[in-house]
């Protein structure tokens, strides 16, 4: 008969405990309960371990909190990045645009100057083409008139020995208009500058010979005619002593007797000091 030692009994008892049907059932129930209630997280070290049970609601809450925290941190990071980078980017763009704007302004000024020079050259060329012409204004119009004969009679009246051969052609300016009160000007083109001067140098005798409302002027371009008109308006305002043209150049004499060449509207502006009324009122107010 075999006798069991204590160690053998202990091993046999352990085997029965592990293989006990009751223990196996309890283990299955425990695993099923874990799968239904949540996840188990082991916390601790090798000596001590604590299991934390998390439900699906707990996991969802933690996930939402992490997402909110991530979004907040990312928003702060992006805002901080924008605050650091955007001002420098804007400054660089502003500096670049300022430099480009300066280049465009410089280029624009150069182009304006070039255009002004070209306009002046074209105006000089056009005026030179009119060097042999005169414009006679204030001559009454009659039907079937001959402008060559009108000019020759006027030249003879003021003491000029102008001949028909020295007139290239003459005509009224523009087409006649209905209800026209003022007579149209007469343009006279002479065959030479010398022939033109024969009549132009005698123009001061017009009033003495009864042509009180007749005027002989150089045939100026539209630009120079406008400048002469503005200068004569200053003469009427007592801001200038006189204004006239000589060989197509517009000239003006100020109240100090100095003669100025007028080439542009800027020259008119420089010659326009206080108006006549203001100049008269100023000394009175001083008293």
Secondary structure, DSSP 8 states (H G I E B T S, - for coil): -----HHHHHHHHHHHHHT-HHHHHHHHHHHHHHHHH-EEEEEE-SS-EEEEEE-HHHHHHHHHHHHHHHHHHHHHHHHHHHHHHHHHHHHHHHHHHHHHHHHHHHHHHHHHHHHHHHHHHHHHHHHHHTTTEEEEE-----TT--HHHHHHHHHHHTT----GGGEEEEEESS---TT--S---EEEEESSHHHHHHHHTTGGGTGGGT-TT-EEEE---HHHHHHHHHHHHHHHTTSEEEEEEETTEEEEEETTS-EEEE-SHHHHHHT--S-HHHHHHHHHHH-
